[in-house]
């Protein structure tokens, strides 16, 4: 379900929370979109001057946001942001260490003027440490966290699963969690604070189970030979006869028994499930059996069981799958674009995501500035000083 009313935006969990998101790469936009989906009034502060390639560009994670185009390198632009922060609840800042301080917009300045401000700093390596001023991307943060060393198959290099783990999970989601925690604490103390959201530390924290389960023997063998990293035949992905795939996660003995039954095998004629030396041969046996039927045929066999066997779905197939359709797990905006519904689902104040297209750069500059207390004359002066820009300049300015 999407298509929120004004009333819905107010009654959602984060209704009335004002957020300024300084435009950046993937993690910060996700963080802002999460807050917007749950009712926050998120303004994306887009940078000026516009790169030629950015004309008409829109952030693919801009759902529910508005765009204000501001040149922070001009003193008038920096001063405007400083004034905006005086009325905001949250600032999401994705720049490298020291950038905001050089602009005179560091937390010591902004929190002095607005002690209730939550200043969220989302970076790869964090605000301190040897790499604090270094460039990096998801794969680098994943590497430094230790997590990348655990990902990949036997006798292959470690493998980074696109940029989901460090950028989005360790970065965007963890930063959103930090903001919500800080908002909760502010309700008691009345004070804002600075959030140092490091993607290295965020993804490391996500991997707490890996760290804390090392003594259990789950990761005692080399990468790709353990229970959950593609070593086990019953926790693996198998190709079907039509070139599709089935995901198998039959860890518990009761589930494993149902897997064996569905494959048409006799449990008494097989090695013990946890006989590690037999895993490679069992994997070959399972692979040869899965290759004999189509994905749809395997679904008809396993869908009504607890064998923990599910189809590996494409995006299109996931959106049209019966289970996901029954839960309305995917939504379509007014441009016909499909995307996942916000999660988790709250019973009383659920997210009601916007159905509108994502904002164009500078589309709401005047509207936002007026809301934050700027006069039309002040806005006109900022425009003449080239500190702001509009997608469509209003005739009355």
C-alpha positions as CSV (number, residue, x, y, z in Angstrom):
1,X,0.0,0.0,0.0
2,X,1.3,3.5,-0.8
3,X,-0.2,6.9,-1.4
4,X,-0.2,8.7,1.9
5,X,-2.5,11.5,2.9
6,X,-1.4,14.5,5.0
7,X,-3.2,12.9,8.0
8,X,-1.3,9.6,7.4
9,X,2.1,11.5,7.4
10,X,1.3,13.1,10.7
11,X,0.1,9.9,12.5
12,X,3.0,7.8,11.3
13,X,5.7,6.9,13.9
14,X,8.1,9.7,12.8
15,X,5.4,12.2,11.9
16,X,6.5,15.8,12.5
17,X,10.2,15.0,12.6
18,X,12.2,17.4,10.4
19,X,15.2,15.9,8.6
20,X,17.8,17.6,6.4
21,X,19.7,15.0,4.3
22,X,22.8,16.4,2.6
23,X,22.9,14.6,-0.8
24,X,25.4,11.8,-1.1
25,X,25.9,8.3,-2.4
26,X,23.8,5.2,-1.6
27,X,23.9,4.8,2.2
28,X,22.7,8.3,3.2
29,X,19.8,8.4,0.7
30,X,18.6,5.0,2.1
31,X,18.8,6.4,5.6
32,X,16.7,9.4,4.6
33,X,14.2,7.2,2.7
34,X,13.7,5.0,5.8
35,X,12.9,8.0,7.9
36,X,10.6,9.5,5.2
37,X,8.8,6.2,4.7
38,X,7.9,6.2,8.4
39,X,6.6,9.8,8.3
40,X,9.5,12.2,8.8
41,X,9.6,15.3,6.7
42,X,12.9,14.8,4.8
43,X,14.5,17.5,2.7
44,X,17.3,16.4,0.5
45,X,19.8,19.3,0.2
46,X,21.3,18.9,-3.3
47,X,24.6,20.4,-4.1
48,X,25.3,23.3,-6.5
49,X,26.6,24.0,-9.0
50,X,24.8,21.1,-10.8
51,X,27.1,18.8,-12.8
52,X,26.0,18.6,-16.4
53,X,25.2,15.0,-15.9
54,X,22.9,15.8,-13.0
55,X,20.4,17.9,-14.9
56,X,17.0,16.2,-14.6
57,X,18.6,13.6,-12.3
58,X,16.7,12.2,-9.4
59,X,17.8,10.1,-6.5
60,X,16.5,6.6,-6.8
61,X,16.1,6.5,-3.0
62,X,14.3,9.8,-2.9
63,X,10.8,8.5,-2.1
64,X,8.8,10.8,0.1
65,X,11.6,13.5,0.1
66,X,11.7,17.1,-1.2
67,X,14.7,18.7,-2.8
68,X,16.4,22.0,-2.0
69,X,19.3,23.0,-4.2
70,X,22.0,24.9,-2.2
71,X,25.6,25.9,-2.9
72,X,27.4,25.2,0.4
73,X,30.7,26.5,-0.9
74,X,29.2,30.0,-1.1
75,X,29.1,31.8,2.3
76,X,25.4,32.6,1.7
77,X,24.6,29.0,1.0
78,X,26.4,27.7,4.1
79,X,24.6,30.4,6.2
80,X,21.3,29.2,4.8
81,X,22.0,25.6,5.8
82,X,23.0,26.8,9.3
83,X,19.7,28.6,9.6
84,X,17.8,25.6,8.3
85,X,19.5,23.4,11.0
86,X,18.2,25.8,13.6
87,X,14.7,24.5,12.9
88,X,15.5,20.9,12.1
89,X,15.5,17.8,14.2
90,X,18.0,15.7,12.3
91,X,20.9,16.4,9.9
92,X,22.3,13.5,7.9
93,X,25.8,14.4,6.8
94,X,27.7,11.9,4.5
95,X,30.9,13.8,3.7
96,X,34.4,12.9,4.5
97,X,36.0,13.9,7.8
98,X,36.5,17.6,8.1
99,X,34.4,18.8,5.2
100,X,31.6,20.3,7.3
101,X,34.1,21.9,9.7
102,X,35.8,23.7,6.8
103,X,32.4,25.1,5.8
104,X,31.8,26.3,9.3
105,X,29.0,23.8,9.7
106,X,30.5,21.3,12.2
107,X,28.5,19.9,15.1
108,X,30.1,22.2,17.6
109,X,28.6,25.2,15.7
110,X,25.2,23.7,14.9
111,X,24.5,22.1,18.2
112,X,25.4,25.3,20.0
113,X,22.7,27.1,18.0
114,X,20.2,24.2,18.2
115,X,20.9,22.0,21.2
116,X,18.1,19.6,20.2
117,X,19.7,18.8,16.8
118,X,20.7,15.2,16.1
119,X,23.7,15.4,13.9
120,X,24.2,12.1,12.1
121,X,27.6,11.7,10.5
122,X,27.6,8.7,8.1
123,X,31.0,7.8,6.7
124,X,32.9,4.6,5.7
125,X,35.7,4.7,8.3
126,X,34.2,7.0,11.0
127,X,35.3,10.3,12.4
128,X,38.6,9.2,14.0
129,X,41.3,6.6,13.3
130,X,44.0,6.1,10.6
131,X,41.6,5.9,7.7
132,X,39.2,8.7,8.8
133,X,40.2,10.9,5.9
134,X,40.6,8.2,3.3
135,X,38.3,7.4,0.4
136,X,36.6,4.0,0.2
137,X,33.6,2.0,-0.9
138,X,31.5,-0.9,0.4
139,X,34.1,-3.5,-0.5
140,X,36.8,-1.6,1.4
141,X,34.7,-1.2,4.5
142,X,33.6,-4.9,4.3
143,X,37.3,-5.9,4.1
144,X,38.4,-3.8,7.1
145,X,35.5,-5.2,9.2
146,X,36.7,-8.7,8.9
147,X,33.4,-9.8,7.4
148,X,34.7,-10.1,3.8
149,X,37.2,-12.8,4.8
150,X,34.2,-15.1,5.7
151,X,32.4,-14.6,2.3
152,X,33.1,-16.8,-0.7
153,X,33.4,-20.4,-1.8
154,X,36.1,-22.9,-1.2
155,X,39.4,-22.3,-3.1
156,X,38.0,-19.0,-4.4
157,X,38.8,-15.4,-3.5
158,X,36.6,-13.7,-0.9
159,X,33.4,-12.4,-2.6
160,X,31.6,-9.2,-1.9
161,X,27.8,-9.5,-2.3
162,X,27.2,-6.3,-4.4
163,X,27.2,-3.4,-2.0
164,X,24.4,-4.4,0.4
165,X,26.3,-5.2,3.5
166,X,28.5,-2.2,4.4
167,X,26.8,0.5,2.4
168,X,23.2,-0.2,3.1
169,X,23.0,-2.5,6.1
170,X,26.1,-1.3,8.1
171,X,25.7,2.3,6.8
172,X,22.2,3.4,5.9
173,X,20.2,1.1,8.2
174,X,22.5,1.4,11.2
175,X,22.5,5.2,10.9
176,X,18.7,5.3,10.8
177,X,18.7,3.1,13.9
178,X,21.1,5.5,15.6
179,X,18.8,8.5,14.7
180,X,15.7,6.8,16.0
181,X,17.6,5.9,19.3
182,X,18.8,9.5,19.6
183,X,15.3,10.9,19.0
184,X,13.9,8.5,21.7
185,X,16.6,9.7,24.2
186,X,16.0,13.3,23.3
187,X,12.3,12.9,24.4
188,X,13.7,12.4,27.9
189,X,16.7,14.7,28.0
190,X,15.6,17.4,25.5
191,X,19.1,17.3,24.1
192,X,20.5,16.3,20.7
193,X,23.8,14.6,20.0
194,X,26.3,13.6,17.4
195,X,26.1,10.2,15.8
196,X,29.4,8.8,14.4
197,X,28.1,6.1,12.0
198,X,31.0,4.1,10.5
199,X,30.2,1.6,7.9
200,X,33.1,-0.5,9.0
201,X,31.8,-0.7,12.5
202,X,28.2,-1.0,11.3
203,X,28.8,-4.1,9.3
204,X,31.1,-5.5,12.0
205,X,28.3,-5.1,14.5
206,X,26.0,-6.9,12.1
207,X,28.5,-9.8,12.1
208,X,28.4,-10.1,15.9
209,X,27.0,-13.7,15.6
210,X,30.1,-14.6,13.5
211,X,32.4,-13.2,16.1
212,X,30.6,-14.7,19.1
213,X,30.0,-18.1,17.6
214,X,33.7,-18.9,16.7
215,X,34.1,-21.1,19.7
216,X,31.1,-23.2,18.7
217,X,33.0,-24.7,15.8
218,X,30.7,-23.2,13.2
219,X,33.7,-21.5,11.4
220,X,36.5,-23.8,12.4
221,X,37.2,-24.9,8.8
222,X,38.5,-22.8,5.9
223,X,36.1,-20.5,4.1
224,X,33.5,-22.4,2.0
225,X,33.8,-25.6,4.0
226,X,31.6,-24.7,7.0
227,X,27.9,-25.2,7.8
228,X,26.6,-21.8,6.6
229,X,29.1,-20.7,4.0
230,X,28.3,-23.2,1.2
231,X,30.2,-26.1,2.8
232,X,27.1,-28.1,3.7
233,X,25.1,-29.9,1.0
234,X,21.9,-29.0,2.9
235,X,22.7,-25.2,3.0
236,X,23.3,-24.6,-0.7
237,X,21.9,-23.3,-4.0
238,X,21.2,-25.8,-6.7
239,X,20.5,-25.4,-10.5
240,X,17.3,-26.8,-11.9
241,X,16.7,-28.3,-15.3
242,X,15.3,-25.0,-16.7
243,X,18.4,-23.0,-15.7
244,X,16.8,-21.6,-12.5
245,X,17.8,-22.3,-8.9
246,X,16.5,-23.6,-5.6
247,X,17.8,-22.4,-2.2
248,X,18.2,-25.2,0.4
249,X,18.5,-24.4,4.1
250,X,17.5,-27.7,5.8
251,X,19.8,-27.4,8.9
252,X,17.7,-29.1,11.6
253,X,17.4,-32.9,11.4
254,X,13.6,-32.8,11.0
255,X,13.9,-30.4,8.1
256,X,16.7,-32.4,6.6
257,X,14.6,-35.5,6.7
258,X,11.9,-33.7,4.7
259,X,14.5,-32.5,2.2
260,X,15.7,-36.1,1.7
261,X,12.2,-37.3,1.2
262,X,11.4,-34.6,-1.3
263,X,14.5,-35.6,-3.3
264,X,13.3,-39.2,-3.4
265,X,16.2,-40.5,-1.4
266,X,16.3,-43.0,1.5
267,X,17.8,-41.5,4.7
268,X,18.9,-45.0,5.9
269,X,21.1,-45.4,2.7
270,X,22.9,-42.0,3.2
271,X,25.8,-40.9,5.4
272,X,25.0,-39.0,8.6
273,X,23.9,-35.5,7.9
274,X,26.8,-34.0,9.9
275,X,29.5,-36.3,8.4
276,X,31.7,-33.5,7.0
277,X,33.9,-35.8,5.0
278,X,30.9,-36.9,3.0
279,X,29.6,-33.3,2.3
280,X,31.4,-32.8,-1.1
281,X,30.0,-36.1,-2.4
282,X,26.5,-35.4,-1.1
283,X,26.5,-32.0,-2.7
284,X,27.2,-33.6,-6.1
285,X,24.3,-36.1,-5.5
286,X,21.9,-33.3,-4.5
287,X,23.0,-31.3,-7.5
288,X,22.4,-34.1,-10.0
289,X,18.9,-34.7,-8.6
290,X,17.9,-31.0,-8.6
291,X,19.1,-30.8,-12.2
292,X,16.4,-33.3,-13.2
293,X,13.3,-31.1,-12.6
294,X,12.3,-27.5,-13.3
295,X,12.1,-24.9,-10.6
296,X,8.3,-25.0,-10.8
297,X,8.3,-28.8,-10.3
298,X,10.5,-28.5,-7.3
299,X,8.2,-25.8,-5.8
300,X,5.3,-28.2,-6.2
301,X,7.2,-30.8,-4.2
302,X,8.5,-28.6,-1.4
303,X,6.0,-25.7,-1.0
304,X,3.8,-27.7,1.4
305,X,6.7,-29.0,3.5
306,X,9.1,-27.8,6.2
307,X,12.2,-28.8,4.1
308,X,13.3,-25.2,3.9
309,X,13.6,-25.3,0.2
310,X,12.5,-22.2,-1.8
311,X,12.9,-20.9,-5.3
312,X,15.6,-18.3,-6.1
313,X,13.4,-15.5,-7.6
314,X,14.3,-12.7,-9.9
315,X,13.0,-9.2,-9.0
316,X,10.0,-9.7,-11.3
317,X,9.2,-13.1,-10.0
318,X,9.6,-11.9,-6.4
319,X,7.1,-9.1,-6.9
320,X,4.5,-11.6,-8.4
321,X,5.1,-14.5,-6.1
322,X,1.9,-15.5,-4.3
323,X,3.3,-15.1,-0.8
324,X,4.7,-11.6,-1.4
325,X,1.5,-10.6,-3.2
326,X,-0.7,-11.8,-0.3
327,X,1.4,-9.6,2.0
328,X,1.7,-6.6,-0.4
329,X,5.4,-6.8,0.1
330,X,6.1,-4.8,-3.1
331,X,4.5,-1.5,-4.1
332,X,4.2,0.4,-7.3
333,X,4.5,4.2,-7.5
334,X,2.6,6.5,-9.9
335,X,5.3,6.0,-12.5
336,X,4.8,2.3,-12.5
337,X,8.1,1.6,-10.7
338,X,8.1,-1.4,-8.4
339,X,10.0,-1.5,-5.1
340,X,9.9,-3.2,-1.7
341,X,7.4,-2.0,0.9
342,X,8.9,-0.4,4.0
343,X,9.7,-2.9,6.7
344,X,9.1,-3.8,9.5
345,X,5.3,-3.5,9.5
346,X,3.9,-1.7,12.6
347,X,0.3,-2.6,13.7
348,X,-0.9,0.8,14.7
349,X,1.3,3.3,12.9
350,X,2.6,1.5,9.8
351,X,4.7,3.2,7.2
352,X,2.6,4.6,4.3
353,X,5.2,5.3,1.6
354,X,4.7,8.1,-0.9
355,X,3.5,7.0,-4.4
356,X,4.9,10.1,-6.0
357,X,7.9,10.0,-8.2
358,X,11.2,10.9,-6.5
359,X,12.0,14.7,-6.5
360,X,14.1,16.4,-9.1
361,X,17.0,18.5,-8.0
362,X,15.9,21.9,-6.7
363,X,12.2,21.1,-7.2
364,X,11.1,22.3,-3.7
365,X,13.7,25.0,-3.0
366,X,11.3,27.9,-2.5
367,X,8.7,25.8,-0.7
368,X,11.1,24.4,1.8
369,X,12.8,27.8,2.5
370,X,9.4,29.4,3.1
371,X,8.5,26.6,5.5
372,X,11.7,27.1,7.4
373,X,11.1,30.8,7.9
374,X,12.8,32.5,5.0
375,X,11.0,35.5,3.4
376,X,10.4,35.8,-0.3
377,X,12.9,38.7,-0.4
378,X,15.6,36.5,1.3
379,X,15.0,33.7,-1.1
380,X,15.2,36.1,-4.1
381,X,18.6,37.4,-2.7
382,X,19.9,33.9,-2.3
383,X,18.9,33.2,-5.9
384,X,20.6,36.3,-7.2
385,X,23.7,35.4,-5.2
386,X,23.7,32.0,-6.9
387,X,23.5,30.3,-3.5
388,X,20.3,28.4,-4.4
389,X,18.6,27.1,-7.6
390,X,15.1,26.1,-8.7
391,X,14.0,23.5,-11.1
392,X,11.3,25.9,-12.2
393,X,11.9,29.5,-11.1
394,X,8.7,31.1,-9.9
395,X,7.7,34.2,-11.7
396,X,7.1,36.1,-8.5
397,X,10.8,36.0,-7.4
